């Protein structure tokens, strides 16, 4: 099993997510929970397409974290 970093962004009326290690793998949803489920499905679909096309599946390389700073 591979673990890919997912970046989430909150918009005015929805959420979006993308996977830096899988260019073009994106999802949107009305809530964070919805976009989490959709990006999970998008990752599986994206990898399935790469395999079907005989393309290599990129290894996860991106790591994400948060840093707290004084406001």
mmCIF file of the N, C-alpha and C atoms, coordinates in Angstrom:
data_MODEL
# 
_entry.id   MODEL 
# 
loop_
_atom_site.group_PDB 
_atom_site.id 
_atom_site.type_symbol 
_atom_site.label_atom_id 
_atom_site.label_alt_id 
_atom_site.label_comp_id 
_atom_site.label_asym_id 
_atom_site.label_entity_id 
_atom_site.label_seq_id 
_atom_site.pdbx_PDB_ins_code 
_atom_site.Cartn_x 
_atom_site.Cartn_y 
_atom_site.Cartn_z 
_atom_site.occupancy 
_atom_site.B_iso_or_equiv 
_atom_site.pdbx_formal_charge 
_atom_site.auth_seq_id 
_atom_site.auth_comp_id 
_atom_site.auth_asym_id 
_atom_site.auth_atom_id 
_atom_site.pdbx_PDB_model_num 
ATOM 1   N N  . UNK A 1 1  ? 0.846   -1.171 0.000   1.00 0.00 ? 1  UNK A N  1 
ATOM 2   C CA . UNK A 1 1  ? 0.000   0.000  0.000   1.00 0.00 ? 1  UNK A CA 1 
ATOM 3   C C  . UNK A 1 1  ? 0.897   1.241  0.000   1.00 0.00 ? 1  UNK A C  1 
ATOM 4   N N  . UNK A 1 2  ? 0.508   2.227  -0.794  1.00 0.00 ? 2  UNK A N  1 
ATOM 5   C CA . UNK A 1 2  ? 1.245   3.489  -0.877  1.00 0.00 ? 2  UNK A CA 1 
ATOM 6   C C  . UNK A 1 2  ? 0.406   4.585  -0.236  1.00 0.00 ? 2  UNK A C  1 
ATOM 7   N N  . UNK A 1 3  ? 1.066   5.536  0.382   1.00 0.00 ? 3  UNK A N  1 
ATOM 8   C CA . UNK A 1 3  ? 0.381   6.668  1.009   1.00 0.00 ? 3  UNK A CA 1 
ATOM 9   C C  . UNK A 1 3  ? 0.805   7.957  0.305   1.00 0.00 ? 3  UNK A C  1 
ATOM 10  N N  . UNK A 1 4  ? -0.121  8.569  -0.403  1.00 0.00 ? 4  UNK A N  1 
ATOM 11  C CA . UNK A 1 4  ? 0.142   9.808  -1.130  1.00 0.00 ? 4  UNK A CA 1 
ATOM 12  C C  . UNK A 1 4  ? -0.308  11.009 -0.306  1.00 0.00 ? 4  UNK A C  1 
ATOM 13  N N  . UNK A 1 5  ? 0.482   12.072 -0.339  1.00 0.00 ? 5  UNK A N  1 
ATOM 14  C CA . UNK A 1 5  ? 0.093   13.324 0.309   1.00 0.00 ? 5  UNK A CA 1 
ATOM 15  C C  . UNK A 1 5  ? -1.046  13.951 -0.492  1.00 0.00 ? 5  UNK A C  1 
ATOM 16  N N  . UNK A 1 6  ? -2.035  14.451 0.208   1.00 0.00 ? 6  UNK A N  1 
ATOM 17  C CA . UNK A 1 6  ? -3.172  15.133 -0.402  1.00 0.00 ? 6  UNK A CA 1 
ATOM 18  C C  . UNK A 1 6  ? -3.245  16.528 0.203   1.00 0.00 ? 6  UNK A C  1 
ATOM 19  N N  . UNK A 1 7  ? -3.374  17.530 -0.644  1.00 0.00 ? 7  UNK A N  1 
ATOM 20  C CA . UNK A 1 7  ? -3.513  18.910 -0.184  1.00 0.00 ? 7  UNK A CA 1 
ATOM 21  C C  . UNK A 1 7  ? -4.971  19.330 -0.343  1.00 0.00 ? 7  UNK A C  1 
ATOM 22  N N  . UNK A 1 8  ? -5.531  19.852 0.734   1.00 0.00 ? 8  UNK A N  1 
ATOM 23  C CA . UNK A 1 8  ? -6.934  20.278 0.762   1.00 0.00 ? 8  UNK A CA 1 
ATOM 24  C C  . UNK A 1 8  ? -6.994  21.795 0.817   1.00 0.00 ? 8  UNK A C  1 
ATOM 25  N N  . UNK A 1 9  ? -7.934  22.354 0.069   1.00 0.00 ? 9  UNK A N  1 
ATOM 26  C CA . UNK A 1 9  ? -8.138  23.805 0.073   1.00 0.00 ? 9  UNK A CA 1 
ATOM 27  C C  . UNK A 1 9  ? -9.615  24.099 0.250   1.00 0.00 ? 9  UNK A C  1 
ATOM 28  N N  . UNK A 1 10 ? -9.906  24.995 1.179   1.00 0.00 ? 10 UNK A N  1 
ATOM 29  C CA . UNK A 1 10 ? -11.288 25.392 1.410   1.00 0.00 ? 10 UNK A CA 1 
ATOM 30  C C  . UNK A 1 10 ? -11.597 26.602 0.545   1.00 0.00 ? 10 UNK A C  1 
ATOM 31  N N  . UNK A 1 11 ? -12.660 26.528 -0.205  1.00 0.00 ? 11 UNK A N  1 
ATOM 32  C CA . UNK A 1 11 ? -13.116 27.661 -1.007  1.00 0.00 ? 11 UNK A CA 1 
ATOM 33  C C  . UNK A 1 11 ? -14.288 28.348 -0.320  1.00 0.00 ? 11 UNK A C  1 
ATOM 34  N N  . UNK A 1 12 ? -14.872 29.314 -0.992  1.00 0.00 ? 12 UNK A N  1 
ATOM 35  C CA . UNK A 1 12 ? -16.020 30.026 -0.416  1.00 0.00 ? 12 UNK A CA 1 
ATOM 36  C C  . UNK A 1 12 ? -17.220 29.107 -0.213  1.00 0.00 ? 12 UNK A C  1 
ATOM 37  N N  . UNK A 1 13 ? -17.412 28.155 -1.157  1.00 0.00 ? 13 UNK A N  1 
ATOM 38  C CA . UNK A 1 13 ? -18.595 27.297 -1.081  1.00 0.00 ? 13 UNK A CA 1 
ATOM 39  C C  . UNK A 1 13 ? -18.290 25.812 -1.202  1.00 0.00 ? 13 UNK A C  1 
ATOM 40  N N  . UNK A 1 14 ? -17.005 25.451 -1.265  1.00 0.00 ? 14 UNK A N  1 
ATOM 41  C CA . UNK A 1 14 ? -16.678 24.038 -1.417  1.00 0.00 ? 14 UNK A CA 1 
ATOM 42  C C  . UNK A 1 14 ? -15.251 23.773 -0.967  1.00 0.00 ? 14 UNK A C  1 
ATOM 43  N N  . UNK A 1 15 ? -14.844 22.522 -1.084  1.00 0.00 ? 15 UNK A N  1 
ATOM 44  C CA . UNK A 1 15 ? -13.476 22.092 -0.812  1.00 0.00 ? 15 UNK A CA 1 
ATOM 45  C C  . UNK A 1 15 ? -12.904 21.491 -2.084  1.00 0.00 ? 15 UNK A C  1 
ATOM 46  N N  . UNK A 1 16 ? -11.591 21.573 -2.221  1.00 0.00 ? 16 UNK A N  1 
ATOM 47  C CA . UNK A 1 16 ? -10.915 20.895 -3.322  1.00 0.00 ? 16 UNK A CA 1 
ATOM 48  C C  . UNK A 1 16 ? -9.706  20.172 -2.750  1.00 0.00 ? 16 UNK A C  1 
ATOM 49  N N  . UNK A 1 17 ? -9.233  19.196 -3.508  1.00 0.00 ? 17 UNK A N  1 
ATOM 50  C CA . UNK A 1 17 ? -8.067  18.417 -3.081  1.00 0.00 ? 17 UNK A CA 1 
ATOM 51  C C  . UNK A 1 17 ? -7.273  18.031 -4.313  1.00 0.00 ? 17 UNK A C  1 
ATOM 52  N N  . UNK A 1 18 ? -5.959  17.916 -4.136  1.00 0.00 ? 18 UNK A N  1 
ATOM 53  C CA . UNK A 1 18 ? -5.119  17.422 -5.217  1.00 0.00 ? 18 UNK A CA 1 
ATOM 54  C C  . UNK A 1 18 ? -3.941  16.653 -4.650  1.00 0.00 ? 18 UNK A C  1 
ATOM 55  N N  . UNK A 1 19 ? -3.352  15.829 -5.518  1.00 0.00 ? 19 UNK A N  1 
ATOM 56  C CA . UNK A 1 19 ? -2.260  14.943 -5.130  1.00 0.00 ? 19 UNK A CA 1 
ATOM 57  C C  . UNK A 1 19 ? -1.026  15.357 -5.935  1.00 0.00 ? 19 UNK A C  1 
ATOM 58  N N  . UNK A 1 20 ? -0.070  16.030 -5.309  1.00 0.00 ? 20 UNK A N  1 
ATOM 59  C CA . UNK A 1 20 ? 1.094   16.519 -6.057  1.00 0.00 ? 20 UNK A CA 1 
ATOM 60  C C  . UNK A 1 20 ? 1.880   15.426 -6.787  1.00 0.00 ? 20 UNK A C  1 
ATOM 61  N N  . UNK A 1 21 ? 1.932   14.225 -6.241  1.00 0.00 ? 21 UNK A N  1 
ATOM 62  C CA . UNK A 1 21 ? 2.676   13.142 -6.882  1.00 0.00 ? 21 UNK A CA 1 
ATOM 63  C C  . UNK A 1 21 ? 1.939   12.510 -8.058  1.00 0.00 ? 21 UNK A C  1 
ATOM 64  N N  . UNK A 1 22 ? 0.657   12.842 -8.217  1.00 0.00 ? 22 UNK A N  1 
ATOM 65  C CA . UNK A 1 22 ? -0.147  12.310 -9.320  1.00 0.00 ? 22 UNK A CA 1 
ATOM 66  C C  . UNK A 1 22 ? -0.747  13.480 -10.093 1.00 0.00 ? 22 UNK A C  1 
ATOM 67  N N  . UNK A 1 23 ? 0.037   14.113 -10.969 1.00 0.00 ? 23 UNK A N  1 
ATOM 68  C CA . UNK A 1 23 ? -0.457  15.294 -11.689 1.00 0.00 ? 23 UNK A CA 1 
ATOM 69  C C  . UNK A 1 23 ? -1.799  15.032 -12.373 1.00 0.00 ? 23 UNK A C  1 
ATOM 70  N N  . UNK A 1 24 ? -2.723  15.953 -12.164 1.00 0.00 ? 24 UNK A N  1 
ATOM 71  C CA . UNK A 1 24 ? -4.050  15.834 -12.753 1.00 0.00 ? 24 UNK A CA 1 
ATOM 72  C C  . UNK A 1 24 ? -5.044  15.116 -11.864 1.00 0.00 ? 24 UNK A C  1 
ATOM 73  N N  . UNK A 1 25 ? -4.610  14.599 -10.731 1.00 0.00 ? 25 UNK A N  1 
ATOM 74  C CA . UNK A 1 25 ? -5.507  13.886 -9.821  1.00 0.00 ? 25 UNK A CA 1 
ATOM 75  C C  . UNK A 1 25 ? -6.089  14.898 -8.840  1.00 0.00 ? 25 UNK A C  1 
ATOM 76  N N  . UNK A 1 26 ? -7.355  15.267 -9.068  1.00 0.00 ? 26 UNK A N  1 
ATOM 77  C CA . UNK A 1 26 ? -8.023  16.299 -8.281  1.00 0.00 ? 26 UNK A CA 1 
ATOM 78  C C  . UNK A 1 26 ? -9.448  15.863 -7.948  1.00 0.00 ? 26 UNK A C  1 
ATOM 79  N N  . UNK A 1 27 ? -10.031 16.524 -6.971  1.00 0.00 ? 27 UNK A N  1 
ATOM 80  C CA . UNK A 1 27 ? -11.426 16.276 -6.613  1.00 0.00 ? 27 UNK A CA 1 
ATOM 81  C C  . UNK A 1 27 ? -11.981 17.519 -5.931  1.00 0.00 ? 27 UNK A C  1 
ATOM 82  N N  . UNK A 1 28 ? -13.308 17.639 -5.949  1.00 0.00 ? 28 UNK A N  1 
ATOM 83  C CA . UNK A 1 28 ? -13.989 18.707 -5.233  1.00 0.00 ? 28 UNK A CA 1 
ATOM 84  C C  . UNK A 1 28 ? -15.179 18.113 -4.487  1.00 0.00 ? 28 UNK A C  1 
ATOM 85  N N  . UNK A 1 29 ? -15.636 18.836 -3.495  1.00 0.00 ? 29 UNK A N  1 
ATOM 86  C CA . UNK A 1 29 ? -16.809 18.411 -2.734  1.00 0.00 ? 29 UNK A CA 1 
ATOM 87  C C  . UNK A 1 29 ? -17.332 19.562 -1.905  1.00 0.00 ? 29 UNK A C  1 
ATOM 88  N N  . UNK A 1 30 ? -18.564 19.429 -1.457  1.00 0.00 ? 30 UNK A N  1 
ATOM 89  C CA . UNK A 1 30 ? -19.172 20.494 -0.664  1.00 0.00 ? 30 UNK A CA 1 
ATOM 90  C C  . UNK A 1 30 ? -18.617 20.544 0.751   1.00 0.00 ? 30 UNK A C  1 
ATOM 91  N N  . UNK A 1 31 ? -18.148 19.412 1.256   1.00 0.00 ? 31 UNK A N  1 
ATOM 92  C CA . UNK A 1 31 ? -17.591 19.360 2.610   1.00 0.00 ? 31 UNK A CA 1 
ATOM 93  C C  . UNK A 1 31 ? -16.214 18.700 2.567   1.00 0.00 ? 31 UNK A C  1 
ATOM 94  N N  . UNK A 1 32 ? -15.467 18.858 3.643   1.00 0.00 ? 32 UNK A N  1 
ATOM 95  C CA . UNK A 1 32 ? -14.157 18.208 3.734   1.00 0.00 ? 32 UNK A CA 1 
ATOM 96  C C  . UNK A 1 32 ? -14.320 16.689 3.650   1.00 0.00 ? 32 UNK A C  1 
ATOM 97  N N  . UNK A 1 33 ? -15.315 16.158 4.329   1.00 0.00 ? 33 UNK A N  1 
ATOM 98  C CA . UNK A 1 33 ? -15.554 14.720 4.305   1.00 0.00 ? 33 UNK A CA 1 
ATOM 99  C C  . UNK A 1 33 ? -15.859 14.225 2.898   1.00 0.00 ? 33 UNK A C  1 
ATOM 100 N N  . UNK A 1 34 ? -16.672 14.988 2.167   1.00 0.00 ? 34 UNK A N  1 
ATOM 101 C CA . UNK A 1 34 ? -17.024 14.597 0.803   1.00 0.00 ? 34 UNK A CA 1 
ATOM 102 C C  . UNK A 1 34 ? -15.794 14.617 -0.100  1.00 0.00 ? 34 UNK A C  1 
ATOM 103 N N  . UNK A 1 35 ? -14.973 15.654 -0.003  1.00 0.00 ? 35 UNK A N  1 
ATOM 104 C CA . UNK A 1 35 ? -13.802 15.729 -0.870  1.00 0.00 ? 35 UNK A CA 1 
ATOM 105 C C  . UNK A 1 35 ? -12.784 14.651 -0.496  1.00 0.00 ? 35 UNK A C  1 
ATOM 106 N N  . UNK A 1 36 ? -12.700 14.285 0.779   1.00 0.00 ? 36 UNK A N  1 
ATOM 107 C CA . UNK A 1 36 ? -11.801 13.194 1.177   1.00 0.00 ? 36 UNK A CA 1 
ATOM 108 C C  . UNK A 1 36 ? -12.203 11.886 0.499   1.00 0.00 ? 36 UNK A C  1 
ATOM 109 N N  . UNK A 1 37 ? -13.489 11.586 0.492   1.00 0.00 ? 37 UNK A N  1 
ATOM 110 C CA . UNK A 1 37 ? -13.959 10.365 -0.166  1.00 0.00 ? 37 UNK A CA 1 
ATOM 111 C C  . UNK A 1 37 ? -13.718 10.432 -1.672  1.00 0.00 ? 37 UNK A C  1 
ATOM 112 N N  . UNK A 1 38 ? -13.981 11.577 -2.254  1.00 0.00 ? 38 UNK A N  1 
ATOM 113 C CA . UNK A 1 38 ? -13.805 11.713 -3.709  1.00 0.00 ? 38 UNK A CA 1 
ATOM 114 C C  . UNK A 1 38 ? -12.335 11.647 -4.130  1.00 0.00 ? 38 UNK A C  1 
ATOM 115 N N  . UNK A 1 39 ? -11.421 12.212 -3.326  1.00 0.00 ? 39 UNK A N  1 
ATOM 116 C CA . UNK A 1 39 ? -10.012 12.144 -3.724  1.00 0.00 ? 39 UNK A CA 1 
ATOM 117 C C  . UNK A 1 39 ? -9.496  10.728 -3.555  1.00 0.00 ? 39 UNK A C  1 
ATOM 118 N N  . UNK A 1 40 ? -10.002 9.992  -2.563  1.00 0.00 ? 40 UNK A N  1 
ATOM 119 C CA . UNK A 1 40 ? -9.628  8.583  -2.413  1.00 0.00 ? 40 UNK A CA 1 
ATOM 120 C C  . UNK A 1 40 ? -10.031 7.803  -3.681  1.00 0.00 ? 40 UNK A C  1 
ATOM 121 N N  . UNK A 1 41 ? -11.235 8.037  -4.152  1.00 0.00 ? 41 UNK A N  1 
ATOM 122 C CA . UNK A 1 41 ? -11.716 7.390  -5.376  1.00 0.00 ? 41 UNK A CA 1 
ATOM 123 C C  . UNK A 1 41 ? -10.905 7.857  -6.586  1.00 0.00 ? 41 UNK A C  1 
ATOM 124 N N  . UNK A 1 42 ? -10.576 9.147  -6.623  1.00 0.00 ? 42 UNK A N  1 
ATOM 125 C CA . UNK A 1 42 ? -9.810  9.697  -7.749  1.00 0.00 ? 42 UNK A CA 1 
ATOM 126 C C  . UNK A 1 42 ? -8.412  9.091  -7.809  1.00 0.00 ? 42 UNK A C  1 
ATOM 127 N N  . UNK A 1 43 ? -7.787  8.894  -6.661  1.00 0.00 ? 43 UNK A N  1 
ATOM 128 C CA . UNK A 1 43 ? -6.450  8.283  -6.632  1.00 0.00 ? 43 UNK A CA 1 
ATOM 129 C C  . UNK A 1 43 ? -6.519  6.867  -7.193  1.00 0.00 ? 43 UNK A C  1 
ATOM 130 N N  . UNK A 1 44 ? -7.479  6.082  -6.738  1.00 0.00 ? 44 UNK A N  1 
ATOM 131 C CA . UNK A 1 44 ? -7.617  4.709  -7.224  1.00 0.00 ? 44 UNK A CA 1 
ATOM 132 C C  . UNK A 1 44 ? -7.858  4.693  -8.740  1.00 0.00 ? 44 UNK A C  1 
ATOM 133 N N  . UNK A 1 45 ? -8.728  5.566  -9.212  1.00 0.00 ? 45 UNK A N  1 
ATOM 134 C CA . UNK A 1 45 ? -9.037  5.640  -10.641 1.00 0.00 ? 45 UNK A CA 1 
ATOM 135 C C  . UNK A 1 45 ? -7.817  6.078  -11.448 1.00 0.00 ? 45 UNK A C  1 
ATOM 136 N N  . UNK A 1 46 ? -7.091  7.053  -10.933 1.00 0.00 ? 46 UNK A N  1 
ATOM 137 C CA . UNK A 1 46 ? -5.899  7.573  -11.613 1.00 0.00 ? 46 UNK A CA 1 
ATOM 138 C C  . UNK A 1 46 ? -4.843  6.474  -11.751 1.00 0.00 ? 46 UNK A C  1 
ATOM 139 N N  . UNK A 1 47 ? -4.591  5.762  -10.665 1.00 0.00 ? 47 UNK A N  1 
ATOM 140 C CA . UNK A 1 47 ? -3.597  4.686  -10.700 1.00 0.00 ? 47 UNK A CA 1 
ATOM 141 C C  . UNK A 1 47 ? -4.045  3.568  -11.624 1.00 0.00 ? 47 UNK A C  1 
ATOM 142 N N  . UNK A 1 48 ? -5.320  3.233  -11.586 1.00 0.00 ? 48 UNK A N  1 
ATOM 143 C CA . UNK A 1 48 ? -5.853  2.205  -12.482 1.00 0.00 ? 48 UNK A CA 1 
ATOM 144 C C  . UNK A 1 48 ? -5.623  2.595  -13.945 1.00 0.00 ? 48 UNK A C  1 
ATOM 145 N N  . UNK A 1 49 ? -5.844  3.855  -14.269 1.00 0.00 ? 49 UNK A N  1 
ATOM 146 C CA . UNK A 1 49 ? -5.623  4.333  -15.634 1.00 0.00 ? 49 UNK A CA 1 
ATOM 147 C C  . UNK A 1 49 ? -4.164  4.261  -16.040 1.00 0.00 ? 49 UNK A C  1 
ATOM 148 N N  . UNK A 1 50 ? -3.263  4.619  -15.140 1.00 0.00 ? 50 UNK A N  1 
ATOM 149 C CA . UNK A 1 50 ? -1.838  4.525  -15.445 1.00 0.00 ? 50 UNK A CA 1 
ATOM 150 C C  . UNK A 1 50 ? -1.448  3.077  -15.744 1.00 0.00 ? 50 UNK A C  1 
ATOM 151 N N  . UNK A 1 51 ? -1.915  2.161  -14.915 1.00 0.00 ? 51 UNK A N  1 
ATOM 152 C CA . UNK A 1 51 ? -1.594  0.738  -15.100 1.00 0.00 ? 51 UNK A CA 1 
ATOM 153 C C  . UNK A 1 51 ? -2.162  0.238  -16.423 1.00 0.00 ? 51 UNK A C  1 
ATOM 154 N N  . UNK A 1 52 ? -3.399  0.586  -16.719 1.00 0.00 ? 52 UNK A N  1 
ATOM 155 C CA . UNK A 1 52 ? -4.027  0.143  -17.966 1.00 0.00 ? 52 UNK A CA 1 
ATOM 156 C C  . UNK A 1 52 ? -3.282  0.668  -19.195 1.00 0.00 ? 52 UNK A C  1 
ATOM 157 N N  . UNK A 1 53 ? -2.721  1.867  -19.079 1.00 0.00 ? 53 UNK A N  1 
ATOM 158 C CA . UNK A 1 53 ? -1.988  2.469  -20.193 1.00 0.00 ? 53 UNK A CA 1 
ATOM 159 C C  . UNK A 1 53 ? -0.522  2.052  -20.231 1.00 0.00 ? 53 UNK A C  1 
ATOM 160 N N  . UNK A 1 54 ? -0.108  1.194  -19.292 1.00 0.00 ? 54 UNK A N  1 
ATOM 161 C CA . UNK A 1 54 ? 1.277   0.745  -19.253 1.00 0.00 ? 54 UNK A CA 1 
ATOM 162 C C  . UNK A 1 54 ? 2.246   1.799  -18.768 1.00 0.00 ? 54 UNK A C  1 
ATOM 163 N N  . UNK A 1 55 ? 1.727   2.810  -18.089 1.00 0.00 ? 55 UNK A N  1 
ATOM 164 C CA . UNK A 1 55 ? 2.561   3.890  -17.564 1.00 0.00 ? 55 UNK A CA 1 
ATOM 165 C C  . UNK A 1 55 ? 3.034   3.536  -16.148 1.00 0.00 ? 55 UNK A C  1 
ATOM 166 N N  . UNK A 1 56 ? 4.178   4.054  -15.744 1.00 0.00 ? 56 UNK A N  1 
ATOM 167 C CA . UNK A 1 56 ? 4.630   3.794  -14.373 1.00 0.00 ? 56 UNK A CA 1 
ATOM 168 C C  . UNK A 1 56 ? 3.773   4.565  -13.369 1.00 0.00 ? 56 UNK A C  1 
ATOM 169 N N  . UNK A 1 57 ? 3.575   3.961  -12.217 1.00 0.00 ? 57 UNK A N  1 
ATOM 170 C CA . UNK A 1 57 ? 2.852   4.614  -11.130 1.00 0.00 ? 57 UNK A CA 1 
ATOM 171 C C  . UNK A 1 57 ? 3.886   5.330  -10.266 1.00 0.00 ? 57 UNK A C  1 
ATOM 172 N N  . UNK A 1 58 ? 3.808   6.654  -10.177 1.00 0.00 ? 58 UNK A N  1 
ATOM 173 C CA . UNK A 1 58 ? 4.802   7.397  -9.397  1.00 0.00 ? 58 UNK A CA 1 
ATOM 174 C C  . UNK A 1 58 ? 4.809   6.978  -7.930  1.00 0.00 ? 58 UNK A C  1 
ATOM 175 N N  . UNK A 1 59 ? 6.000   6.931  -7.377  1.00 0.00 ? 59 UNK A N  1 
ATOM 176 C CA . UNK A 1 59 ? 6.135   6.681  -5.946  1.00 0.00 ? 59 UNK A CA 1 
ATOM 177 C C  . UNK A 1 59 ? 5.776   7.960  -5.191  1.00 0.00 ? 59 UNK A C  1 
ATOM 178 N N  . UNK A 1 60 ? 5.194   7.827  -4.018  1.00 0.00 ? 60 UNK A N  1 
ATOM 179 C CA . UNK A 1 60 ? 4.943   9.014  -3.210  1.00 0.00 ? 60 UNK A CA 1 
ATOM 180 C C  . UNK A 1 60 ? 6.265   9.648  -2.776  1.00 0.00 ? 60 UNK A C  1 
ATOM 181 N N  . UNK A 1 61 ? 6.411   10.943 -3.002  1.00 0.00 ? 61 UNK A N  1 
ATOM 182 C CA . UNK A 1 61 ? 7.624   11.637 -2.589  1.00 0.00 ? 61 UNK A CA 1 
ATOM 183 C C  . UNK A 1 61 ? 7.318   12.876 -1.760  1.00 0.00 ? 61 UNK A C  1 
ATOM 184 N N  . UNK A 1 62 ? 6.131   13.435 -1.911  1.00 0.00 ? 62 UNK A N  1 
ATOM 185 C CA . UNK A 1 62 ? 5.764   14.668 -1.223  1.00 0.00 ? 62 UNK A CA 1 
ATOM 186 C C  . UNK A 1 62 ? 5.366   14.354 0.208   1.00 0.00 ? 62 UNK A C  1 
ATOM 187 N N  . UNK A 1 63 ? 5.868   15.157 1.129   1.00 0.00 ? 63 UNK A N  1 
ATOM 188 C CA . UNK A 1 63 ? 5.453   15.091 2.529   1.00 0.00 ? 63 UNK A CA 1 
ATOM 189 C C  . UNK A 1 63 ? 4.884   16.439 2.897   1.00 0.00 ? 63 UNK A C  1 
ATOM 190 N N  . UNK A 1 64 ? 3.853   16.452 3.710   1.00 0.00 ? 64 UNK A N  1 
ATOM 191 C CA . UNK A 1 64 ? 3.224   17.706 4.121   1.00 0.00 ? 64 UNK A CA 1 
ATOM 192 C C  . UNK A 1 64 ? 3.202   17.789 5.631   1.00 0.00 ? 64 UNK A C  1 
ATOM 193 N N  . UNK A 1 65 ? 3.190   18.989 6.118   1.00 0.00 ? 65 UNK A N  1 
ATOM 194 C CA . UNK A 1 65 ? 3.098   19.232 7.547   1.00 0.00 ? 65 UNK A CA 1 
ATOM 195 C C  . UNK A 1 65 ? 2.582   20.628 7.763   1.00 0.00 ? 65 UNK A C  1 
ATOM 196 N N  . UNK A 1 66 ? 2.400   20.974 9.001   1.00 0.00 ? 66 UNK A N  1 
ATOM 197 C CA . UNK A 1 66 ? 1.981   22.324 9.340   1.00 0.00 ? 66 UNK A CA 1 
ATOM 198 C C  . UNK A 1 66 ? 2.962   22.910 10.341  1.00 0.00 ? 66 UNK A C  1 
ATOM 199 N N  . UNK A 1 67 ? 3.137   24.200 10.270  1.00 0.00 ? 67 UNK A N  1 
ATOM 200 C CA . UNK A 1 67 ? 4.003   24.933 11.174  1.00 0.00 ? 67 UNK A CA 1 
ATOM 201 C C  . UNK A 1 67 ? 3.188   26.051 11.792  1.00 0.00 ? 67 UNK A C  1 
ATOM 202 N N  . UNK A 1 68 ? 3.194   26.148 13.090  1.00 0.00 ? 68 UNK A N  1 
ATOM 203 C CA . UNK A 1 68 ? 2.481   27.236 13.787  1.00 0.00 ? 68 UNK A CA 1 
ATOM 204 C C  . UNK A 1 68 ? 3.430   28.408 13.986  1.00 0.00 ? 68 UNK A C  1 
ATOM 205 N N  . UNK A 1 69 ? 2.945   29.608 13.700  1.00 0.00 ? 69 UNK A N  1 
ATOM 206 C CA . UNK A 1 69 ? 3.727   30.836 13.895  1.00 0.00 ? 69 UNK A CA 1 
ATOM 207 C C  . UNK A 1 69 ? 2.854   31.837 14.642  1.00 0.00 ? 69 UNK A C  1 
ATOM 208 N N  . UNK A 1 70 ? 3.484   32.771 15.358  1.00 0.00 ? 70 UNK A N  1 
ATOM 209 C CA . UNK A 1 70 ? 2.678   33.786 16.050  1.00 0.00 ? 70 UNK A CA 1 
ATOM 210 C C  . UNK A 1 70 ? 1.908   34.637 15.040  1.00 0.00 ? 70 UNK A C  1 
ATOM 211 N N  . UNK A 1 71 ? 0.702   34.964 15.386  1.00 0.00 ? 71 UNK A N  1 
ATOM 212 C CA . UNK A 1 71 ? -0.139  35.767 14.473  1.00 0.00 ? 71 UNK A CA 1 
ATOM 213 C C  . UNK A 1 71 ? 0.247   37.225 14.493  1.00 0.00 ? 71 UNK A C  1 
# 
